[in-house]
Amino acid sequence: MPGSESGQPQSDGTRLPSFYSPRPSARTPSHSDRDFEQPDFSLSGRNPASSTTAEEHDGGSPLASARAATPLTQPPPASLLSPAFTPPATPGTVTPSSAGAAGSLEPRGIPVDSSIPTGGCGSKQPRLLETLPQVECIVRARIPTTTGAEMFLHLYTNNVDNKEHLAIVFGGNIRSKSLDAVREGETEMDRLVRGAYTGRLYPGRTTSGLSTPAPDAKAAATSAGSVPGVHPAAGGAPPLVRIHSECYTGETVWSARCDCGEQLDEAARLMSLPSNQAGGIIIYLRQEGRGIGLGEKLKAYNLQDLGNDTVEANLLLRHPADARSYGLATAMLLDLEQSEVRLLTNNPDKIRAVEGPHREVVVKERVAMVPLSWKGRGGFRAPEVEGYLKTKIEKMGHMLDMAALPR
Ligand SMILES: Nc1nc2c(ncn2[C@@H]2O[C@H](COP(=O)(O)OP(=O)(O)OP(=O)(O)O)[C@@H](O)[C@H]2O)c(=O)[nH]1
């Protein structure tokens, strides 16, 4: 893992096993660079309707085997292009339009600028609260994962709800200000136990390694203050960031109604690539069911089985189509000392909302989350998830090209 505190040998990311367990496709990953390519979402003005299809992208045969392994029981939706799909050129930026030698292993970003109408973030302006919530990271721990990659799980509290929102941090240079801040009366062992240490823990370690503040600085330190001598990652590209909303069904009980589990796993995979020197953060928000909760989401599923799409089902239950907010994510990113990010999303509303009321965090690039099955790279296919994605594109302005959906 790049820049990891782990000190473990870096494995070849192309050989990492999949993060995604329910992958029915029999296809073995090719381990070639093209496995990491994204469809060309360039700003160069090429006709999106003639976008490279997944078939062209992957040479046909792997997709054919994936398709054979996961046949569709229903015809796929008609080819459809989101109006927000092709963002016009952002002044002063160059879009990677093809995978170069160095770029081929990297997720491909599209420059975005939410401060201008043509910046590739859709047209709606979210209503944001004037003030960001207060957040505090109360504990952090190293999590070795089943893929061999390692991450640090940060658990946050806040002043707006009682939920345990999380930051999953890849790479050793991203630190939480509130975690590192000295707490009144705490011992070095207290700091070790709550994860406010540098490097790695080992049996017998007694000091946190964080600089001890001078008495006057210590008095001034608050839970939101920073520890002198601790600095965020220096310079370089902004980290990859995914703002992920909880989805028990998609992440835990293998639901094929949505691609939430796949997106979580793919975000983690991209962030753990050895080529990703900037590190990565998954902000995991406990806003299940787009904010309506699991019980209401299950009712929505029944309404979907009765013939309604995902938006209609929410509205029939007297919920908004999307009841989420992202102020906590903005505050957590700031606590992790990130003011610029590369955001993994297809959702234009999320881009502007995450930036905060005064653009406290700026999204410099958007990295599209294209379903793996559309790219012939495994994943899964089901009529439910295709209906879910179609509704996102048609009704919620998601920037995905349904024309790339394999037939
Ligand atoms: N109400 C409702 N929520 C759903 C449904 N399917 C998934 N969800 C929820 O939608 C949320 C997933 O959204 P995200 O993964 O953040 O994705 P997004 O904002 O739609 O867009 P991307 O960033 O492009 O993925 C989770 O909270 C899921 O529980 C559904 O049918 N109805």
The ligand as a MOL file (V3000), in Angstrom:
LIG
                    3D

  0  0  0     0  0            999 V3000
M  V30 BEGIN CTAB
M  V30 COUNTS 32 34 0 0 0
M  V30 BEGIN ATOM
M  V30 1 N -34.7020 4.4660 -0.9630 0
M  V30 2 C -33.9120 3.6290 -1.6290 0
M  V30 3 N -32.6050 3.6420 -1.3630 0
M  V30 4 C -31.8200 2.7940 -2.0430 0
M  V30 5 C -32.3130 1.8980 -3.0130 0
M  V30 6 N -31.2630 1.1920 -3.5010 0
M  V30 7 C -30.1670 1.6420 -2.8580 0
M  V30 8 N -30.4900 2.5960 -1.9920 0
M  V30 9 C -29.6300 3.4050 -1.1210 0
M  V30 10 O -28.9430 4.3270 -1.9330 0
M  V30 11 C -27.7210 4.6460 -1.2970 0
M  V30 12 C -26.6070 4.3930 -2.3110 0
M  V30 13 O -26.2600 5.5040 -2.8860 0
M  V30 14 P -24.6810 5.8130 -3.1900 0
M  V30 15 O -23.9090 4.5450 -3.2940 0
M  V30 16 O -24.2040 6.8480 -2.2430 0
M  V30 17 O -24.7510 6.3090 -4.6110 0
M  V30 18 P -25.3480 7.5560 -5.2640 0
M  V30 19 O -25.3500 8.7960 -4.4680 0
M  V30 20 O -26.6960 7.1370 -5.7300 0
M  V30 21 O -24.3940 7.7940 -6.4850 0
M  V30 22 P -22.9200 7.3220 -6.7770 0
M  V30 23 O -22.0050 8.1410 -5.9260 0
M  V30 24 O -22.7510 7.5970 -8.2070 0
M  V30 25 O -22.8740 5.8710 -6.4620 0
M  V30 26 C -27.5920 3.7700 -0.0840 0
M  V30 27 O -27.9760 4.4920 1.0650 0
M  V30 28 C -28.5830 2.6490 -0.3670 0
M  V30 29 O -29.0930 2.0570 0.8050 0
M  V30 30 C -33.7150 1.9090 -3.2690 0
M  V30 31 O -34.2290 1.1870 -4.0870 0
M  V30 32 N -34.4610 2.7870 -2.5510 0
M  V30 END ATOM
M  V30 BEGIN BOND
M  V30 1 1 1 2
M  V30 2 2 2 3
M  V30 3 1 2 32
M  V30 4 1 3 4
M  V30 5 2 4 5
M  V30 6 1 4 8
M  V30 7 1 5 6
M  V30 8 1 5 30
M  V30 9 2 6 7
M  V30 10 1 7 8
M  V30 11 1 8 9
M  V30 12 1 9 10
M  V30 13 1 9 28
M  V30 14 1 10 11
M  V30 15 1 11 12
M  V30 16 1 11 26
M  V30 17 1 12 13
M  V30 18 1 13 14
M  V30 19 2 14 15
M  V30 20 1 14 16
M  V30 21 1 14 17
M  V30 22 1 17 18
M  V30 23 2 18 19
M  V30 24 1 18 20
M  V30 25 1 18 21
M  V30 26 1 21 22
M  V30 27 2 22 23
M  V30 28 1 22 24
M  V30 29 1 22 25
M  V30 30 1 26 27
M  V30 31 1 26 28
M  V30 32 1 28 29
M  V30 33 2 30 31
M  V30 34 1 30 32
M  V30 END BOND
M  V30 END CTAB
M  END
